[in-house]
């Protein structure tokens, strides 16, 4: 993945590169952790709780879920939300982006179910997106 946007910390791009090179077992573990975080985030927002992840944590979790999706399924607006979350100097209301994060989770779970039925790896082989 190329780093086009200087506002995104290098660590975020390093994480994306790490996701792209993980073996299936490590990616599956990372996916489960990301799924748990996003589910907790969605529950917290819907219940008007204050216990929300940081922007960086949510960006990393959403990115991991996006890496599990094939290219034709990835919604473009989701990349915009991940970009907003990953840029430290950009403010974003964590409550307002819940629909986009919920869509990412829904698509990731749906794709995982399809792959499990086909006996294939949950990690997309097309994870080298030019994100930013």
KAVENQUI-V353349 format. One record per run of one state. SS is the DSSP state (A for helix, B for strand, O for the rest). FROM is the first residue (numbers start at 1). LEN is the number of residues. If there is no record, write none. Layout:
SS|FROM|LEN / SS|FROM|LEN
This chain:
O|1|7 / B|8|1 / O|9|1 / A|10|12 / O|22|2 / A|24|23 / O|47|8 / A|55|13 / O|68|3 / A|71|3 / O|74|2 / A|76|11 / B|87|1 / O|88|10 / A|98|21 / O|119|14
